[in-house]
Amino acid sequence: MQHTNIILKDVNAVYDGPEGVLWELIMGEQIHVGGMSSSQTLANKAGIQKGMKGLDLCSALGAGCRFLVKYYGVNMAGLDGTKTMHQKAQERAKAEGLADKIEFKLGDVTAIPWPDNTFDFVWGEDAWCYVVDKEKLIKEAARVIKPGGVVAFTDWIEGHIPMTPEESKRVLDFMKFPYMESMDGYRALIKKAGLKIETDEYLFPEFAKYVELYLRMLTEQLTSDALKIIGDNMELFQAMGGEMMFMLEMAKAGKMDRCRFVARK
Ligand SMILES: C[S@@+](CC[C@H](N)C(=O)[O-])C[C@H]1O[C@@H](n2cnc3c(N)ncnc32)[C@H](O)[C@@H]1O
């Protein structure tokens, strides 16, 4: 499994800066593949019910928390390690009149600032790929859920066909991921944390469809908006397009993928 030297500080630079704004432009406030329908599937598989209390790990703009509060009648907490995301999440919850139902904290998901057995569920959408120590992250997630509670997440992972070290380095460097977990790697980490797996799904081949959609958004609809965000730097825009094309190639070949997990304590 290929690793880079990327740490949280490098990820902060992405989400404090123009790259984070660019991701929101092409993916929306829910910065994950499949937007609301992916969240609904995850919530339904996890058995999220009215009155539950959940924690979104890597909550970004807080859109996942707001979705769960509005459509599933839960109370939420959100933890994110980037100041800009934390601030915007608070502002947007307030603007939607949901501030009393969501508590946001700024911090690292490998050291969760809540006591043991606090939540009915822990939630994560397409973000744990940024975390260096995923073993610690899942151990922490297991610690803060109550007995019988669930950890439910989607994430970007290695595909069923291995990438070459060069291919892997190129994707990780572009995406600012320290490494991508594999399906078996996640299964092992979840079991090690003492959780029982209820859902473990590869989302191949739909991942490639979405990478293609984001590329089309950038090149066929939102070009000038994207350029504006990156200071009208056409060279950078073309370089980023090239990296996304490469990611599409990897996704189509099954070398890069996405997963969905639900595991119970
Ligand atoms: C792709 S966004 C998450 C999107 C969000 N789950 C959603 O569906 O809208 C990735 C987020 O992970 C956060 N992040 C990455 N590593 C982190 C860590 N170790 N601790 C806390 N937050 C982290 C980043 O700050 C960023 O806001």
The ligand as an SDF file (V2000), in Angstrom:
LIG
                    3D

 27 29  0  0  0  0  0  0  0  0999 V2000
  -14.1720   15.7280    1.4880 C   0  0  0  0  0  0  0  0  0  0  0  0
  -14.3230   16.7000    2.9110 S   0  0  0  0  0  0  0  0  0  0  0  0
  -15.5680   15.8860    3.8360 C   0  0  0  0  0  0  0  0  0  0  0  0
  -16.9230   15.9860    3.2340 C   0  0  0  0  0  0  0  0  0  0  0  0
  -18.0770   15.7260    4.1470 C   0  0  0  0  0  0  0  0  0  0  0  0
  -17.9930   14.4630    4.8140 N   0  0  0  0  0  0  0  0  0  0  0  0
  -19.3400   15.8010    3.3370 C   0  0  0  0  0  0  0  0  0  0  0  0
  -19.8730   14.7540    2.9960 O   0  0  0  0  0  0  0  0  0  0  0  0
  -19.7540   16.9220    3.0040 O   0  0  0  0  0  0  0  0  0  0  0  0
  -12.9150   16.2810    3.8670 C   0  0  0  0  0  0  0  0  0  0  0  0
  -12.8550   16.9550    5.2340 C   0  0  0  0  0  0  0  0  0  0  0  0
  -12.0580   16.1440    6.0840 O   0  0  0  0  0  0  0  0  0  0  0  0
  -11.4220   16.9810    7.0100 C   0  0  0  0  0  0  0  0  0  0  0  0
  -10.3040   16.2320    7.6080 N   0  0  0  0  0  0  0  0  0  0  0  0
   -9.3440   15.5580    6.9620 C   0  0  0  0  0  0  0  0  0  0  0  0
   -8.5210   14.9450    7.8420 N   0  0  0  0  0  0  0  0  0  0  0  0
   -8.9850   15.2410    9.0820 C   0  0  0  0  0  0  0  0  0  0  0  0
   -8.5900   14.8820   10.4080 C   0  0  0  0  0  0  0  0  0  0  0  0
   -7.5250   14.1170   10.6340 N   0  0  0  0  0  0  0  0  0  0  0  0
   -9.3120   15.3720   11.4320 N   0  0  0  0  0  0  0  0  0  0  0  0
  -10.3890   16.1480   11.2260 C   0  0  0  0  0  0  0  0  0  0  0  0
  -10.8130   16.5230    9.9960 N   0  0  0  0  0  0  0  0  0  0  0  0
  -10.1180   16.0660    8.9380 C   0  0  0  0  0  0  0  0  0  0  0  0
  -11.0130   18.1760    6.1750 C   0  0  0  0  0  0  0  0  0  0  0  0
  -10.7530   19.2970    6.9920 O   0  0  0  0  0  0  0  0  0  0  0  0
  -12.2140   18.3440    5.2540 C   0  0  0  0  0  0  0  0  0  0  0  0
  -13.1180   19.2850    5.7530 O   0  0  0  0  0  0  0  0  0  0  0  0
  1  2  1  0
  2  3  1  0
  2 10  1  0
  3  4  1  0
  4  5  1  0
  5  6  1  0
  5  7  1  0
  7  8  2  0
  7  9  1  0
 10 11  1  0
 11 12  1  0
 11 26  1  0
 12 13  1  0
 13 14  1  0
 13 24  1  0
 14 15  1  0
 14 23  1  0
 15 16  2  0
 16 17  1  0
 17 18  1  0
 17 23  2  0
 18 19  1  0
 18 20  2  0
 20 21  1  0
 21 22  2  0
 22 23  1  0
 24 25  1  0
 24 26  1  0
 26 27  1  0
M  CHG  2   2   1   9  -1
M  END
$$$$
